[in-house]
Amino acid sequence: MSTLRELTAESHTKAENTVFMRLLMAKALTPYEYMDYLTQFALVYDGLEYAANRFGILQEFDGIKRSDKIKADLEEANAVNGKRCIIRLPTTLYYNYLINLDDKEKVAAHFYVRFAGDMFGGQMLKSLVPSTGRMYDFEHNLPALRMKMREFATPNLAEEANKAFGYTIDIVDEICGVKRDLWL
């Protein structure tokens, strides 16, 4: 039987190879582009945490909540840039999708993609972002959270996890001006 990681590997690779991620890895992402990213994902995490809270998922992971940390990073970015970003169409579509999910397993898949990314890859990304990167800080036992996330990551989440990657790619592509069909 394949693992969730194996079942989402293609989507994960696509996400890692977006223009946004290539710019971030090269430390060529502008502070404004990063602020745009924070703007979009502040709303995404609000929707995801709302959905995860409705199904009791958030309570299973002490110290994992990200939305307040993203908003703190966004305030820092706004102070530096002196302006705000708009909420983009792919972000609105994803937010609406998340808050209307009525299936715990589907919410769990989106939770896995976003939060596992912050716990694992996000630790490396923190040194590359043009800000403090509070969104990647975990006050509680990060190794224990990672272990719990690995247990949480069951193969039955794969289809919806791939959809979560699709929404994420749509958002970061929009930030970098990449035009393509939206994930619907």
Phi, psi and chi 1 to 4 in degrees:
 res  aa     phi    psi   chi1   chi2   chi3   chi4
   1 MET       -  137.1  177.6 -178.4 -120.9      -
   2 SER   -77.2  151.9  -62.9      -      -      -
   3 THR   -88.6  164.9   65.4      -      -      -
   4 LEU   -60.4  -39.3  180.0   56.6      -      -
   5 ARG   -59.2  -44.0 -173.9  177.0 -177.0  159.9
   6 GLU   -66.7  -39.5  -67.3  166.8  -25.2      -
   7 LEU   -72.9  -16.0  -65.2  168.5      -      -
   8 THR  -114.2    7.2   58.5      -      -      -
   9 ALA   -58.3  -42.6      -      -      -      -
  10 GLU   -63.8  -44.4 -176.1  178.4  -28.7      -
  11 SER   -65.2  -40.6  -65.7      -      -      -
  12 HIS   -61.7  -43.3 -171.4  -96.5      -      -
  13 THR   -63.0  -42.1  -61.5      -      -      -
  14 LYS   -60.8  -42.4  -76.1  179.3 -175.0  176.3
  15 ALA   -65.0  -40.3      -      -      -      -
  16 GLU   -66.7  -24.5  -74.5 -179.5  -31.4      -
  17 ASN  -102.6   15.5  -71.3  -54.7      -      -
  18 THR   -69.3  159.2   59.4      -      -      -
  19 VAL   -56.6  -43.0  171.3      -      -      -
  20 PHE   -55.4  -50.1 -179.1   89.2      -      -
  21 MET   -67.6  -36.7  -74.3  -55.5  -65.5      -
  22 ARG   -63.7  -40.8  -70.9 -164.1  -48.9  -97.9
  23 LEU   -64.7  -43.8  -71.5  170.2      -      -
  24 LEU   -61.3  -46.9 -179.7   59.0      -      -
  25 MET   -63.8  -29.9  -62.9  -58.1  -75.5      -
  26 ALA   -88.2    3.3      -      -      -      -
  27 LYS    55.9   35.3  -72.9 -167.1  164.7 -170.9
  28 ALA  -110.3    4.1      -      -      -      -
  29 LEU   -73.5  130.7 -165.0   66.9      -      -
  30 THR   -75.0  155.9   68.1      -      -      -
  31 PRO   -57.5  -35.0  -28.9   37.2      -      -
  32 TYR   -67.5  -42.0 -174.9   78.9      -      -
  33 GLU   -62.2  -38.9  -72.8  167.2  -32.0      -
  34 TYR   -67.8  -38.7 -172.0   63.9      -      -
  35 MET   -62.8  -39.0 -177.8  175.4   72.1      -
  36 ASP   -61.1  -44.7 -163.2   -9.6      -      -
  37 TYR   -57.5  -48.5  172.7   84.6      -      -
  38 LEU   -61.8  -39.5  -68.3  169.9      -      -
  39 THR   -59.2  -47.3  -61.2      -      -      -
  40 GLN   -66.0  -46.4  -53.2  -42.7  -51.4      -
  41 PHE   -80.7  -15.4  -76.9   91.9      -      -
  42 ALA   -61.8  -42.5      -      -      -      -
  43 LEU   -71.6  -42.2 -174.8   61.0      -      -
  44 VAL   -58.3  -46.9  167.4      -      -      -
  45 TYR   -68.8  -32.9  -83.4   76.0      -      -
  46 ASP   -58.7  -47.7  -84.9  -12.7      -      -
  47 GLY   -65.4  -42.8      -      -      -      -
  48 LEU   -67.1  -43.2 -178.6   53.6      -      -
  49 GLU   -68.1  -34.0  -70.9  176.7   -1.0      -
  50 TYR   -60.7  -50.0  166.4   79.5      -      -
  51 ALA   -64.5  -44.5      -      -      -      -
  52 ALA   -64.4  -35.6      -      -      -      -
  53 ASN   -66.5  -39.7 -168.9   50.5      -      -
  54 ARG   -58.5  -33.9  -82.9 -170.7    9.7 -119.9
  55 PHE  -101.2    7.0  -70.8  102.9      -      -
  56 GLY    77.5    8.0      -      -      -      -
  57 ILE   -70.0  -42.9  -62.3  168.1      -      -
  58 LEU   -59.4  -35.9 -153.7   53.2      -      -
  59 GLN   -70.1  -19.6  -66.4   77.1    4.8      -
  60 GLU   -77.5  -13.1  -64.0  175.9   36.0      -
  61 PHE  -125.4   83.7  -69.2   85.4      -      -
  62 ASP   -60.2  126.9 -173.0   36.5      -      -
  63 GLY    82.8   13.2      -      -      -      -
  64 ILE   -92.9  -18.7 -157.7  165.8      -      -
  65 LYS   -54.6  134.5 -167.1  171.3  179.5 -134.1
  66 ARG  -114.2  -24.4  -57.3  -76.9   93.5 -154.8
  67 SER   -56.2  -42.3   60.0      -      -      -
  68 ASP   -65.6  -36.1  -69.0  -19.5      -      -
  69 LYS   -69.4  -39.5  -67.2  177.8  178.5  -61.1
  70 ILE   -64.0  -41.5  -64.8  169.4      -      -
  71 LYS   -65.5  -35.4  -71.3  173.1 -172.4  167.4
  72 ALA   -65.3  -42.6      -      -      -      -
  73 ASP   -62.7  -38.9  -77.6  -16.4      -      -
  74 LEU   -65.8  -40.5 -176.1   54.5      -      -
  75 GLU   -61.2  -41.9  -74.4  178.1   25.5      -
  76 GLU   -61.1  -46.5  175.5 -173.0  -23.6      -
  77 ALA   -64.1  -40.5      -      -      -      -
  78 ASN   -62.2  -39.1  -75.0  -23.8      -      -
  79 ALA   -64.7  -37.7      -      -      -      -
  80 VAL   -73.8  -44.4  169.0      -      -      -
  81 ASN   -84.5  -23.8  -70.9  -67.8      -      -
  82 GLY    70.7   14.3      -      -      -      -
  83 LYS  -151.6  171.5   53.6 -173.8  171.8 -179.5
  84 ARG  -115.8  163.8  -58.8 -152.9 -178.3  -92.1
  85 CYS  -107.5  155.9  -62.2      -      -      -
  86 ILE   -83.3  159.0   62.0  165.1      -      -
  87 ILE   -82.9  127.4  -60.7  -63.3      -      -
  88 ARG   -88.5  157.0  -63.7  175.5  175.1  -82.4
  89 LEU   -54.9  -48.8  176.8   60.5      -      -
  90 PRO   -59.7  -31.9  -21.4   30.8      -      -
  91 THR   -67.3  -45.7  -56.3      -      -      -
  92 THR   -61.1  -43.5  -58.0      -      -      -
  93 LEU   -61.0  -43.9  -67.0  171.7      -      -
  94 TYR   -67.8  -45.2 -167.3   22.9      -      -
  95 TYR   -57.0  -49.4  173.8   81.4      -      -
  96 ASN   -61.1  -39.1  -72.4  -23.8      -      -
  97 TYR   -61.5  -47.4 -177.6   77.9      -      -
  98 LEU   -62.7  -47.3  -70.1  168.5      -      -
  99 ILE   -71.4  -15.2   64.6  168.4      -      -
 100 ASN  -101.5    1.4  -71.7  -60.0      -      -
 101 LEU   -64.2  134.9  -78.6  173.7      -      -
 102 ASP  -121.0   23.7   59.6   -1.6      -      -
 103 ASP  -132.8  120.1 -179.7  -76.0      -      -
 104 LYS   -58.0  -39.6 -178.3  177.8 -178.5  174.3
 105 GLU   -65.1  -37.9 -167.9  169.3  -83.1      -
 106 LYS   -66.9  -43.2  -73.1 -177.6  177.4 -175.0
 107 VAL   -60.8  -42.5  172.7      -      -      -
 108 ALA   -58.6  -37.3      -      -      -      -
 109 ALA   -65.3  -43.5      -      -      -      -
 110 HIS   -68.4  -39.1  -68.1  -91.5      -      -
 111 PHE   -58.5  -46.7 -178.2   87.1      -      -
 112 TYR   -58.7  -50.3  164.5   76.9      -      -
 113 VAL   -60.5  -49.0  169.2      -      -      -
 114 ARG   -70.9  -51.2  -65.0  -61.6  -25.6  145.2
 115 PHE   -76.5  -36.2  -71.9   94.6      -      -
 116 ALA   -64.0  -38.5      -      -      -      -
 117 GLY   -59.6  -40.6      -      -      -      -
 118 ASP   -68.4  -38.1  -65.6  -18.7      -      -
 119 MET   -74.8  -33.5  -75.9 -168.9  -74.6      -
 120 PHE   -99.7  -81.5  -65.8   95.3      -      -
 121 GLY   -63.0  -30.7      -      -      -      -
 122 GLY   -60.9  -27.9      -      -      -      -
 123 GLN   -66.0  -34.2  -60.4  -49.7  -65.1      -
 124 MET   -77.6  -37.9 -174.4 -136.0   11.3      -
 125 LEU   -65.9  -27.3  -64.3  177.8      -      -
 126 LYS   -54.0  -38.0 -178.6  178.0  177.8  170.3
 127 SER   -75.6   -9.9   65.9      -      -      -
 128 LEU  -102.2  -16.5  -58.1  173.1      -      -
 129 VAL   -78.8  146.0  -61.4      -      -      -
 130 PRO   -82.6   52.8   28.3  -31.7      -      -
 131 SER  -164.7 -173.4   77.6      -      -      -
 132 THR   -66.5  -31.8  -52.1      -      -      -
 133 GLY    71.7   38.0      -      -      -      -
 134 ARG   -58.2  -29.0  -72.1  178.2 -159.0   88.4
 135 MET   -60.5  -18.2   73.1  177.8  -77.0      -
 136 TYR   -98.5    4.0  -58.3  112.9      -      -
 137 ASP   -87.5  133.6  -69.5  -20.6      -      -
 138 PHE  -123.5  118.1  -69.5   83.6      -      -
 139 GLU   -74.9  -28.5  -71.9   80.5   31.8      -
 140 HIS   -91.4 -179.9  -61.6  -78.3      -      -
 141 ASN   -61.7   97.3 -171.6  -17.6      -      -
 142 LEU   -60.9  -43.1 -174.7   55.8      -      -
 143 PRO   -59.4  -38.1  -26.9   36.1      -      -
 144 ALA   -68.1  -39.7      -      -      -      -
 145 LEU   -63.1  -41.4  -81.0  172.7      -      -
 146 ARG   -62.7  -41.9  -74.9  178.3  170.9  163.1
 147 MET   -62.7  -44.8  178.3   71.2   74.6      -
 148 LYS   -63.2  -39.3 -173.5  158.6 -175.6   68.3
 149 MET   -65.1  -38.8 -173.5   61.5   74.7      -
 150 ARG   -62.3  -39.6  -76.6 -173.7 -176.1  102.8
 151 GLU   -67.9  -33.3  -66.5  167.4    5.1      -
 152 PHE   -71.3  -27.7 -172.3   74.4      -      -
 153 ALA   -81.7   81.7      -      -      -      -
 154 THR   -95.9  150.8   57.7      -      -      -
 155 PRO   -57.6  -25.7  -23.1   31.9      -      -
 156 ASN   -67.4   -8.9   56.1  -42.7      -      -
 157 LEU   -87.2   -5.7  -57.1  179.9      -      -
 158 ALA   -57.7  -49.7      -      -      -      -
 159 GLU   -58.8  -47.1 -177.8  178.8  -17.6      -
 160 GLU   -74.0  -31.9 -162.9   68.0   20.2      -
 161 ALA   -63.4  -40.2      -      -      -      -
 162 ASN   -63.5  -34.6  -77.6  -44.5      -      -
 163 LYS   -65.6  -40.3 -169.8  177.3  -80.0 -167.7
 164 ALA   -60.7  -43.2      -      -      -      -
 165 PHE   -60.7  -41.1  -83.0  112.8      -      -
 166 GLY   -60.2  -45.3      -      -      -      -
 167 TYR   -62.5  -42.7  -84.3  112.8      -      -
 168 THR   -61.4  -44.4  -61.7      -      -      -
 169 ILE   -61.8  -42.8  -69.2  166.0      -      -
 170 ASP   -57.1  -42.9  -73.8  -16.5      -      -
 171 ILE   -66.8  -50.1  -67.2  168.0      -      -
 172 VAL   -70.1  -30.9  -62.0      -      -      -
 173 ASP   -64.1  -40.9  -80.8   -4.8      -      -
 174 GLU   -63.1  -40.7  178.6   85.1    7.9      -
 175 ILE   -59.0  -40.3  -69.1  168.0      -      -
 176 CYS   -92.4    6.8  -68.3      -      -      -
 177 GLY    78.1   17.7      -      -      -      -
 178 VAL   -81.3  124.5  176.2      -      -      -
 179 LYS  -100.3  127.0  -60.2  -62.9  180.0 -157.7
 180 ARG  -162.2  172.9   62.8 -174.6 -163.2   76.3
 181 ASP   -66.5  141.8  -67.0  -26.6      -      -
 182 LEU   -75.6  151.0  -65.6  175.3      -      -
 183 TRP   -74.7  113.6 -178.3  -85.8      -      -
 184 LEU  -128.4      -  -62.8  174.7      -      -
